[in-house]
Amino acid sequence: MACAAFTESLTFDSAVAYRLHERVALRPEPFGALAYHYGNRRLNFLRAPELVKLVKSLDGHESVRAAFDAAEIDPCRWPSFEKALASLAASDFLVAEESTAS
């Protein structure tokens, strides 16, 4: 049961716009990047250069799906990237943008 609850907490809607939290810094590394959150003092490893590129570009798109398309990430890799983004959102490294639509 604990595994099911953990999986549910990582639900991620790629139709929503996200951005990197303003208190998060990315440090480039050969494997991708280190992400440090100055608010909650957590450290995360972004283990693919494509993931780093995607995370940096999120705030320039109306949805995560649009960011995937712009980054030219192969759709077969989307599920693993969505899982990584869900983990970053659950750790407060990514925040959902407020909808401006009425």
N, C-alpha and C positions, 0 to 999 in steps of 0.2 A: 504494500500500500504506500509506503514512503516514496518508492520510485514513481508511482503514478502521480502523487501530489507534486513531486519535484518536476516531472514532465509538464504538468498543467501550469506550473508557475512560469515556465519558459515559453508560453504561447506568445506568438509574435505576429503582428498584422503587417505584412509588407505593403499593404495599400495605404498605410499611414506614413506621414512624413516624420522623420526623426532627425536629430542633430546631436553632435557631440556635446556633452555637458560642458558648460563654460569653465568648470574647475578641473577639467581633464587636460593633461598634456601628453602628447605623443612624442616619443623619442625613437627616431629611426634606428633599426638594427638590421644586420644581414638577413635574419629570418623573417623580418616584417617590422614590428615596432613594440616598444614597451608603452603601455598606457598607465599613467598614474593619476589617481583622483585625489586632488588636494583637500577635498571636503571630507571624504570617508577614509582617506589614507589607504585605499586599496590599490593593488598593482595587478595589471592584466597583461598577458602576452598576446599580441596579434600575430599569429604564426604564418601569415601569408602576405606577401606584398600586395596582392590584389585586394585583400581584406582591408589593409591600411588605406589604399586608394579609395575603396568604397566608403569607409567610415569618414574619411576627410571630405568626401563629396556629398554626403547625405543632406546637408542643409541647403544645397543648391537645387534640390529636386522636390517635386510635389508628393513623392512617395518613395519608399524603399525600392519598389519594383522599377520605378523610373531611373533610380540611381543604378540598379543592376544593369539595365539596358544601356545607360550612358557609359558605364565602366566596361561594357562588352564582356561581361562574365558569362560563361557558358551556362545556359539554363539548367543543365544537369548538375551543376555545382551549387545552385541556389539553395537547396535544402541545407547543406552543410554551412553555408554562409548565413542563412537565416537562423540556424541554431547558435552560431557565434554571436550574431547581433542580438538575439533573444537573451543570451547570457550577459552581454554588455548592458542591455536595457535593464535586466533584473538587478544588476549591480550598480545602477544609476550612472553608468558611463555614457549611456545614450538616453536622451529624453525625447518624448513625442512632442511634435510641434502642435501648438494650439490651432485648431481649425478656424479659418477666417470665413468659411462659407456660412451663409445664414440658413 
